[in-house]
Each structure stands twice: as C-alpha cells, then as structure tokens.
Amino acid sequence: MNRPNKNNPYQKARENAKLTQEKAVESLPVEVRSLQYYEAGRRHPNLECARKMADLYGCSVNDFLRPEGGNAHA
C-alpha cells in the first residue's frame, strides 16, 4: 500500500482543492491506483494528465515541477 506523503505536490494540490482521490479521478484520465502512485512519488503523470490535474485542482502545472525538497528548478 502507498503511504501518504504530505509533501507531494500532487497530493497537496488535490487536498487544497478539497477533493478525495475517488472524486478527483472522476474528472481525470486515470484510475485511483495511478493517482495513488503519483501521490506516493512512485510515478509521474504525463503532461496531458498533469495539465488536467492542474485545471481540476485550480493550480499551475509548474506547482508539480518543484522537487519535494522545496527548491524549484532553475
């Protein structure tokens, strides 16, 4: 089972949007298992999916590009 990772940008954005994983995948082209992998840091969504996630969560795709340590890519 994947453990929650509160520093994961995908999980943070979803939680800020007040969505459960189950509700989020109703509007995304992925299944719950894939979303769990993204939030656990085991996989990364393709650009199309990341854009849809950003739209749904009300954030920018750039929010997903920051490493979990908090330093943005230059």
C-alpha positions as CSV (number, residue, x, y, z in Angstrom):
1,M,0.0,0.0,0.0
2,N,1.2,3.5,-0.7
3,R,1.8,5.7,2.3
4,P,0.5,9.3,2.3
5,N,3.2,11.9,1.5
6,K,2.1,15.3,2.7
7,N,5.0,17.0,0.9
8,N,4.0,15.5,-2.5
9,P,2.8,18.3,-4.8
10,Y,0.1,16.2,-6.4
11,Q,-1.4,15.3,-3.0
12,K,-1.1,18.8,-1.7
13,A,-2.9,20.3,-4.7
14,R,-5.7,17.7,-4.5
15,E,-6.2,18.3,-0.8
16,N,-6.1,22.1,-1.2
17,A,-8.9,21.6,-3.8
18,K,-10.8,19.6,-1.1
19,L,-11.1,16.5,-3.3
20,T,-10.7,12.9,-2.4
21,Q,-8.8,10.6,-4.7
22,E,-12.0,9.0,-5.8
23,K,-13.6,12.3,-6.7
24,A,-10.5,13.6,-8.5
25,V,-10.3,10.5,-10.8
26,E,-13.9,11.1,-11.9
27,S,-12.6,14.1,-13.9
28,L,-9.1,12.7,-14.8
29,P,-8.0,10.3,-17.4
30,V,-6.5,7.9,-14.8
31,E,-7.6,5.4,-12.2
32,V,-7.3,5.7,-8.5
33,R,-4.2,3.4,-8.4
34,S,-2.3,5.7,-10.8
35,L,-3.2,8.8,-8.7
36,Q,-2.0,6.9,-5.6
37,Y,1.3,6.2,-7.4
38,Y,1.7,9.9,-8.3
39,E,1.0,11.0,-4.7
40,A,3.4,8.4,-3.3
41,G,6.2,9.6,-5.7
42,R,6.4,6.2,-7.4
43,R,5.3,7.6,-10.8
44,H,4.7,10.9,-12.6
45,P,1.8,11.7,-14.8
46,N,2.3,12.6,-18.5
47,L,2.0,16.3,-19.4
48,E,-1.7,16.0,-20.6
49,C,-2.7,14.4,-17.3
50,A,-0.7,16.9,-15.3
51,R,-2.5,19.8,-17.1
52,K,-5.9,18.3,-16.4
53,M,-4.9,17.8,-12.7
54,A,-3.8,21.4,-12.5
55,D,-7.1,22.6,-14.1
56,L,-9.1,20.5,-11.7
57,Y,-7.1,21.4,-8.6
58,G,-7.0,25.1,-9.5
59,C,-3.2,25.4,-9.6
60,S,-0.4,25.6,-12.2
61,V,1.4,22.7,-13.8
62,N,4.5,24.4,-12.5
63,D,3.4,23.6,-9.0
64,F,4.0,19.9,-9.8
65,L,7.5,20.5,-11.2
66,R,9.0,21.5,-7.9
67,P,11.0,18.8,-6.2
68,E,9.7,17.6,-2.9
69,G,12.6,19.3,-1.1
70,G,11.1,22.6,-2.0
71,N,13.8,24.0,-4.4
72,A,12.4,25.0,-7.8
73,H,14.3,24.0,-10.9
74,A,16.2,26.9,-12.4
